[in-house]
């Protein structure tokens, strides 16, 4: 008989399947799993790190926005506090200046009254000498002796007469 190709599997198929599955399990444990694990580690190091970097950048930009918002709010608080302190200082300054003006005004009033009293005292002390000085000045102007003592006594009494020459 002639060798003709046989299309139906024979008993060697079972041996071939057993050898195939044994080879597959051995190859899977020794080659495929380590290779797939290596590919996963490589992906984690490249794509995973890139994704982590993008997440970190997104988180950093969010934190930067939060920080800028916080700083803006704090600056407003500080500006408000500064304005309030400036206002308080200005009010205190105005109060101190007003108090100083009042104090100086009172001291000036006291000094003016004292000066007025001293001027009045000086006038009273110099009044008797006015007649004598007037008489001397008139004598020098006219060139002869003028006695103004009679004139001043008469003017004090209410009758005015001309002085004697």
HELIX and SHEET records of a PDB file:
HELIX    1   1 UNK A   12  UNK A   27  1                                  16    
HELIX    2   2 UNK A   28  UNK A   32  3                                   5    
HELIX    3   3 UNK A   33  UNK A   43  1                                  11    
HELIX    4   4 UNK A   44  UNK A   48  3                                   5    
HELIX    5   5 UNK A   49  UNK A  142  1                                  94    
HELIX    6   6 UNK A  149  UNK A  157  1                                   9    
END                                                                             
